[in-house]
Amino acid sequence: MSAVTEEDVRYLKRQQRFLRMDVHPTQCSIVLWYTAEAAVLGDEGDYVTGERKEYEKIISLRNLKATCNLRALTESILDRCRMIPTVKVQDLVQLIRYLQKRHKHDSVTPSGTAAAAATAAEAAKSKESDGRVYFGEGFMQEPFEDAKLDANDQAHLDDLENYIELLYEEEDQRLKGTGYILQLFRSPHNLEELVENETLLSALSRVLREDWKTNPKLAINIIYCFFCISAYSVFHPIILKQKVGAQLLDALEYELTRYRQWMKLLADKKRKAEAATDPESEEKVAFTNMQEQIQGKVHLQDKFLRVAIYMLLNLAEDLHTEAKMVKKGLVNHMLGLLDRNNIELLILVCSFLRKLSVIRSNKELMISHSAVKKISRLFNCSHEILVNMALRTLLNLSFDQQVCLQIVKLRLIPKLLPMLDNPVNQTTLLCLLYHLSIHDKHKSVFAYTDMVPKLVQLIVEAPGNLIGAELGSLCVNLALHPRIAELMCGVADDGSTLTGKGVRLLLKRALYQCDPLILKTLRNISVHAQSSIRQLFVPYVADIGQVMVSSEDQECVCDMMGLLGNLTFQRPRKATDDDDDDLDEDEGDADTSTKQQSAAVASASLIPEECYTCLRSLITECDALPLLTDKLEQRAITLQLTSDGGWSTALEPLLLAVAMAHDEECALAMAHSGHIELIANRLTGHQDDDDIVLQSVYFFYMTLLHSVTREYCIKETQIPHILLTLMHDNNAEVKKICNAALDIVQEYDGQWASDIQESRFLYYNQSWLNFVQQNAIQEQINDAEERMFSAQMDDGAFMPEDMAAMMYATMHQGSYGDDDGDGMEDGAEDDMLMYTDEAQMRAYAGMAMEEQHRMAAATSRAAAAAMGMAVGSSTNSYPEGLLGEEYYGHEDLADEDDYMFAEHAELLGQPQWMNQATGNLAATLAGGEAGGLLGPD
């Protein structure tokens, strides 16, 4: 661009653009950030040159009171600052309201972590900053208050070389030089030139390495300088090149160690002072003086730690750098700082821990170092932002089940209850409680606090049409606990009577807004078998049915069907003569059964008659049968289209049909409308889902109980065939209901009675045959082992010493016990140690001869049977009594005997003694000489 002359300049245009606004961290003021652009225009209005800068403007509201007129005050601010756009008026009103409520000592912004961090970065960049460097949820007060500068001293970039020279002077001059350099670093316009000055950065890092232990004020100023450039990720490599991050990690470890030494020394002085009786004793004076000295040192140390940790937090944006920090013990350092009392430092530490907890290995390291217990002490603090950051950190950790258990053991839920009233902490707390509610063993903890009524209140008073996902999901989980379900329904002052107020309020909002999460909560409440809970829903059945028929939200329709499907009431069972006969058999059991039956009848007598017929209104008032037909047909279509989404919505219509089948009139109406045949036909092709099969079979059972639908089910449908097919299902509940339904069919239909009886006989007979065959096979294996041992003893061959002990232990199974848990019986171990040479083994064989004589008869029968097969008998039958009664009628077992014997020898590896015994047995089977196989008999 050519040089601009005076003739070219004709117009000067100045424009201001609004950026953002927020409350001042300490003052009762509102801070505006804006850009000012000055442009020089030519004769024809074309752009010649210009300059743009960022500024901030503070609007002071020192006389703001809780009773002031917000509307008038807002209009006054808009008149003074016309740059504020009209779309930001509502935000301005919210900021003024926040200033009215804020405590005079609060020193944080209300816009959360992200907004506060953005504010901190902008404040660090701004040239017109108010003298504070903001960070995280706090701020660093007076960053160069210890720089030994005069009030009128102003640093200039042209004098940078002079400031560097001061770093080589005495301590006071070095501190003053770092103060000037810090002023330059605080201006974002100077950063590019400063980071290119290698001499400056090397001098600062050198002074930091040499003097940070002896001069903490000097170290604070230098770290502030690096902190200003750490706000820009592009400058991170420059910081890492100077190894400032590694130096800060070493400094953290050193300061924590020194702090522990201070506390230990102070505790010793305090113990001596408490032991002294004189209030003016030397011990008490020494303790007071040391306490004041340590407080001053801790205050200065907190400043150093704040700026160091926040700079490390900026550098940890890179995960590779963060991993290096963790390897050097960063997690342990952060957990050690949770014992401090400085609010701003604790907020920063919690922010860092929350970031680190995202990585699983870091989370596990925190858990192992009792992070939950250390964080829990922060909930005793009244500082809103600190509590919020502690909650967020605990939320990240609560994804681990072990952390949830620790939260319950530390009894944190009662402490967290008051935080639900704070909108800032409410969402985070609900997420944390949701993680606890996932585990069934932790749900009972909620029942002994005031948490449940508070959650119901939040649902009823929630703004908008639908409640939040966090609140709804938490209530859905908790409603599965019986006691919590009662508390949600509403409990009277006596603690035992249900008022039903909670059900009425929840149903009113759920039906009016069609909120699926509230409906799921109500459905889980109705799951519990207590009739006192289910009775509370009876007056609203017609209202639920009308909304269900007219609603277009399919998810809500399914939830309402599931809710109505839970409203079943069992009538009391009448005593029969058979029951009396059974009771007479055992007097003790009779007393117990009589008491249980009397209690059941007494409980059922408290249920009004209208509860048993409450679902009739779905037919008479709501005309719900067409909707039920449509849903049952949609189930089959959905199952064909998808394999995962259809199953979840297929069960609710079936549940409603089962509940309606409890009533005789409803069952008859469903028979006339074809629902019984529809469910029977649809079940045939979908028998791989246990829930669908179980509910369908139970539906058949209920329709068979009613006399008005029994004949139709038996004669006109395929229900008896389906029940016969599922009579021996692997699912025990399905099998139980099928047999109960078939008993009804067998009692009322003679033709089906014979078929059912025959099918049951065939099944039980086959089961008995399988059982006998398995026992026979096991006996053959035992006989084969005995014959191998007998053959070895007769031929004089000796087993290996370990095999001999094992065979003897096998023959005496049960005579020894395995007390040492090594898998071998202790008696067999003793025998193995006793017989170690050939002579001892022969003596052992002589002792075993008595065992041989006792088994000779059984061995002879088995060998004779095998020999009969070896000579090529043309039939597979044996003379009665040859194989004993247990083998009679099972001709095929003798063939398997030889095979199993040979297979057993192969598995043992066939050593020399085994080959000899096997050869003798083979000779016997071929018709040769027995060679003593059968023994002396």
Secondary structure as GFF3:
##gff-version 3
##sequence-region A 1 937
A	DSSP	beta_strand	11	23	.	.	.	ID=ss1
A	DSSP	beta_strand	29	41	.	.	.	ID=ss2
A	DSSP	beta_strand	47	60	.	.	.	ID=ss3
A	DSSP	alpha_helix	70	80	.	.	.	ID=ss4
A	DSSP	three_ten_helix	86	88	.	.	.	ID=ss5
A	DSSP	alpha_helix	89	101	.	.	.	ID=ss6
A	DSSP	alpha_helix	112	125	.	.	.	ID=ss7
A	DSSP	beta_strand	133	135	.	.	.	ID=ss8
A	DSSP	beta_strand	138	140	.	.	.	ID=ss9
A	DSSP	three_ten_helix	157	159	.	.	.	ID=ss10
A	DSSP	alpha_helix	160	166	.	.	.	ID=ss11
A	DSSP	alpha_helix	171	185	.	.	.	ID=ss12
A	DSSP	alpha_helix	188	195	.	.	.	ID=ss13
A	DSSP	alpha_helix	198	211	.	.	.	ID=ss14
A	DSSP	alpha_helix	216	230	.	.	.	ID=ss15
A	DSSP	three_ten_helix	233	235	.	.	.	ID=ss16
A	DSSP	alpha_helix	236	241	.	.	.	ID=ss17
A	DSSP	alpha_helix	244	275	.	.	.	ID=ss18
A	DSSP	alpha_helix	282	315	.	.	.	ID=ss19
A	DSSP	alpha_helix	319	327	.	.	.	ID=ss20
A	DSSP	alpha_helix	330	337	.	.	.	ID=ss21
A	DSSP	alpha_helix	343	356	.	.	.	ID=ss22
A	DSSP	alpha_helix	360	368	.	.	.	ID=ss23
A	DSSP	alpha_helix	371	376	.	.	.	ID=ss24
A	DSSP	three_ten_helix	377	380	.	.	.	ID=ss25
A	DSSP	alpha_helix	384	397	.	.	.	ID=ss26
A	DSSP	alpha_helix	401	409	.	.	.	ID=ss27
A	DSSP	alpha_helix	413	416	.	.	.	ID=ss28
A	DSSP	three_ten_helix	417	421	.	.	.	ID=ss29
A	DSSP	alpha_helix	423	437	.	.	.	ID=ss30
A	DSSP	alpha_helix	440	443	.	.	.	ID=ss31
A	DSSP	three_ten_helix	444	448	.	.	.	ID=ss32
A	DSSP	alpha_helix	451	461	.	.	.	ID=ss33
A	DSSP	alpha_helix	469	478	.	.	.	ID=ss34
A	DSSP	alpha_helix	482	489	.	.	.	ID=ss35
A	DSSP	alpha_helix	501	513	.	.	.	ID=ss36
A	DSSP	alpha_helix	516	527	.	.	.	ID=ss37
A	DSSP	alpha_helix	531	534	.	.	.	ID=ss38
A	DSSP	three_ten_helix	535	540	.	.	.	ID=ss39
A	DSSP	alpha_helix	541	550	.	.	.	ID=ss40
A	DSSP	alpha_helix	554	565	.	.	.	ID=ss41
A	DSSP	alpha_helix	577	585	.	.	.	ID=ss42
A	DSSP	alpha_helix	587	605	.	.	.	ID=ss43
A	DSSP	alpha_helix	609	612	.	.	.	ID=ss44
A	DSSP	three_ten_helix	614	616	.	.	.	ID=ss45
A	DSSP	alpha_helix	617	620	.	.	.	ID=ss46
A	DSSP	alpha_helix	625	641	.	.	.	ID=ss47
A	DSSP	alpha_helix	645	661	.	.	.	ID=ss48
A	DSSP	alpha_helix	664	672	.	.	.	ID=ss49
A	DSSP	alpha_helix	675	684	.	.	.	ID=ss50
A	DSSP	alpha_helix	690	705	.	.	.	ID=ss51
A	DSSP	alpha_helix	707	716	.	.	.	ID=ss52
A	DSSP	alpha_helix	719	725	.	.	.	ID=ss53
A	DSSP	alpha_helix	732	748	.	.	.	ID=ss54
A	DSSP	alpha_helix	750	795	.	.	.	ID=ss55
A	DSSP	alpha_helix	801	811	.	.	.	ID=ss56
A	DSSP	alpha_helix	826	834	.	.	.	ID=ss57
A	DSSP	alpha_helix	838	847	.	.	.	ID=ss58
A	DSSP	alpha_helix	849	870	.	.	.	ID=ss59
A	DSSP	three_ten_helix	885	887	.	.	.	ID=ss60
A	DSSP	alpha_helix	893	907	.	.	.	ID=ss61
A	DSSP	alpha_helix	912	925	.	.	.	ID=ss62
###
